[in-house]
Amino acid sequence: MAMTLRLEDDLDRRLSELSERAGISKQKLVVIAIEEHLARERQNNFAASVVDKVLTRDRELLERLSVS
């Protein structure tokens, strides 16, 4: 699916410079950035679910440890 991305002049210039340094197209850089963002989001969601699971499973123990 096609999409038009409108960038402010400064951001477009910076993207162009990065594209030239990396030797890849601006479109490819944007795709990479989106993929990396989605991967971080998946990792963060996974970590949050693990923490929630541990907090639920070990709630009683954690409460006992926190009382001094």
N, C-alpha and C positions, 0 to 999 in steps of 0.2 A: 504494500500500500504506500502510495506517495504521500509525502508530508512537506510542507513548506515551513522552514524555521526562520523566524525573523529575529535577528540579533541587533543589539545596539552597536554602533560603529566601533567603539573601543573593544568590545568583546569579540566582534568579528575580526578585527585587526589582530588581537592576541591569538585567536584561534588559527588565523592564517599563518602567523609566525610559528606557532607550535607545529602546525601541519608541515611547514617547510623544514623545520628542524628534524621532525620525526620521519620525514620522507613518505608520508601517507596523506590521503585526502582529508579535507575537513569533515566530510561525511563519515569516513571511517573513524576519525577521532571521536565524533559525537556518538557513534554506535558503541565504541569501546567504553566511553564514559558512562553510557546508560547501562551497559552490561555489568560494569564494575559496581555501579550504584546498586543494581538489583542483587548482585552477589553479596554485597555488604549487608543489604537489607535482609536477605535470607539468613546470613550468618547471625545477625543481631536477633532476628526472630527465633532462631534455633537456640541461641544462648539464653534468651529470655524464657523460653519454654523449659529449658533445663533448670534454670534458677527457680522458676515457679514450682516445678516438680519437686526439687530438693526442699524448698521452703515448706511445701505442703507435707511431704513425706516425713521430714525431720522437725516439724514445728515444735513438738513437745520438747525434744532434746535442745533445740535452739533457745526455747524459752527458759529451760533450766540453766543453761550455760550463761544466759544473759543476766540472771539474778545473782548478785554477789553480796 
